[in-house]
Amino acid sequence: MTGGIGERSRRAASGAEAGPSGRRDPADVDSSDRAPADEDRADRAPATVGAALCAGAARLAASARWQRGDLDAADAKGDARALLAGLLGVEPRDLPARARAPLGQADAGRFMALVAGRCQGAPVSRLLGQRGFWTLDLAVGPATLDPRPDSETLVEAALAALPDRAAPLRVLDLGTGTGCLLLALLSERPAASGWGIDLAADAVAVARANARSHGLAARAHFAQGDFRRPDLGPPDDPAWDLAARFDVVLTNPPYIPSGDIAGLAPEVSAHDPRLALDGGDDGLAAYRALALTLPAVLADAGWAFIELGDGQAEAVAACMAAAGMHVIGTRPDLGARQRCLLLRAPRAR
Ligand SMILES: C[S@@+](CC[C@H](N)C(=O)[O-])C[C@H]1O[C@@H](n2cnc3c(N)ncnc32)[C@H](O)[C@@H]1O
């Protein structure tokens, strides 16, 4: 998916070819998304990696015309490649060299089932249960946001502001989801340690598993907690100690206005959890809560890096300044949108 969480699909914006919900009925997919060239071999599984790629891409391209209107042939090929590579456990760039390699019937069947899921609008990362973020492959689950490349802006901003690789930083990630922000920062700062907090217990379990699979579990701790409370709940873990405040807070809170969620691309509205998206009537509810929580959890010289939704920089900065935080500036994402707000604790300087 390209763009930030709030980007609407062209299809949903135009309402073309879709029912009132902006989505085609999934029941339509099976009969209409088959590429014409596949008609006479639909009952035969593709026998080689190359044939499977062609069949998968053709099926995706054909279904896109009907279902989304915004997936072109290049996207279809890319998605087919990503799905097959994920299934086979190789890098997409390695597939051309394997084009003539045989593909077992079971793998071919699994691949075409993944393609069918993509035809129905499921994101590639949800189908594979994995998403690359920073340098890490992370598991995603129904309770976690699918991490977005835009959020890497927070990691870059934190690394630039805190360049000492050996600093024993204490890091807090509020609304951690997969744990992506905390794990990415800890992967670059070997003496740092931290906590990721989320209201969703199932997200906490995914984040813990991600920490284990990257050898970071000794430094990355996760617990259920509520960032709307200055004591964070408190998190239900005997090791939790808020008395030792944090040098760095990273947070990507829910920031979509409630009324906009139904109009988002189906990949977002139907697959990302509402708890990860819903920022209340004006999209700013979580920021207002965080403005009270940040001064309570930050060390005197602490830094905070907050993800911003499109057009929210001014309102969020004003809200944080009113709570006594020092506003340092913003950093743009690759699409030149102001994505990260940099703050220092009230007692900093
Ligand atoms: C936009 S997602 C960000 C997830 C992850 N940090 C990322 O960047 O991919 C927001 C996260 O905040 C969590 N969340 C929502 N309300 C919360 C609350 N009151 N306290 C703690 N976590 C909350 C959601 O469950 C979700 O995981």
The ligand as an SDF file (V2000), in Angstrom:
LIG
                    3D

 27 29  0  0  0  0  0  0  0  0999 V2000
   -1.7260    3.6720   14.8860 C   0  0  0  0  0  0  0  0  0  0  0  0
   -1.4680    2.2000   15.8210 S   0  0  0  0  0  0  0  0  0  0  0  0
    0.2990    2.2010   15.9350 C   0  0  0  0  0  0  0  0  0  0  0  0
    0.9030    0.8330   16.1330 C   0  0  0  0  0  0  0  0  0  0  0  0
    2.4190    0.7810   15.9680 C   0  0  0  0  0  0  0  0  0  0  0  0
    3.0790    1.6530   16.9200 N   0  0  0  0  0  0  0  0  0  0  0  0
    2.8040    1.1820   14.5570 C   0  0  0  0  0  0  0  0  0  0  0  0
    3.3610    2.2710   14.3670 O   0  0  0  0  0  0  0  0  0  0  0  0
    2.5620    0.3900   13.6350 O   0  0  0  0  0  0  0  0  0  0  0  0
   -1.9980    2.7420   17.4160 C   0  0  0  0  0  0  0  0  0  0  0  0
   -1.8540    1.6970   18.5150 C   0  0  0  0  0  0  0  0  0  0  0  0
   -2.3350    2.2800   19.7460 O   0  0  0  0  0  0  0  0  0  0  0  0
   -3.0640    1.3150   20.4650 C   0  0  0  0  0  0  0  0  0  0  0  0
   -3.9550    2.0450   21.3650 N   0  0  0  0  0  0  0  0  0  0  0  0
   -5.1070    2.6800   21.0730 C   0  0  0  0  0  0  0  0  0  0  0  0
   -5.6040    3.2940   22.1710 N   0  0  0  0  0  0  0  0  0  0  0  0
   -4.7320    3.0440   23.1740 C   0  0  0  0  0  0  0  0  0  0  0  0
   -4.6720    3.4210   24.5410 C   0  0  0  0  0  0  0  0  0  0  0  0
   -5.6170    4.1820   25.0900 N   0  0  0  0  0  0  0  0  0  0  0  0
   -3.6220    3.0220   25.2740 N   0  0  0  0  0  0  0  0  0  0  0  0
   -2.6460    2.2260   24.7350 C   0  0  0  0  0  0  0  0  0  0  0  0
   -2.6520    1.8450   23.4370 N   0  0  0  0  0  0  0  0  0  0  0  0
   -3.6660    2.2500   22.6690 C   0  0  0  0  0  0  0  0  0  0  0  0
   -3.7430    0.4850   19.4050 C   0  0  0  0  0  0  0  0  0  0  0  0
   -4.1250   -0.7760   19.8810 O   0  0  0  0  0  0  0  0  0  0  0  0
   -2.6630    0.4390   18.3240 C   0  0  0  0  0  0  0  0  0  0  0  0
   -1.8270   -0.6730   18.5110 O   0  0  0  0  0  0  0  0  0  0  0  0
  1  2  1  0
  2  3  1  0
  2 10  1  0
  3  4  1  0
  4  5  1  0
  5  6  1  0
  5  7  1  0
  7  8  2  0
  7  9  1  0
 10 11  1  0
 11 12  1  0
 11 26  1  0
 12 13  1  0
 13 14  1  0
 13 24  1  0
 14 15  1  0
 14 23  1  0
 15 16  2  0
 16 17  1  0
 17 18  1  0
 17 23  2  0
 18 19  1  0
 18 20  2  0
 20 21  1  0
 21 22  2  0
 22 23  1  0
 24 25  1  0
 24 26  1  0
 26 27  1  0
M  CHG  2   2   1   9  -1
M  END
$$$$
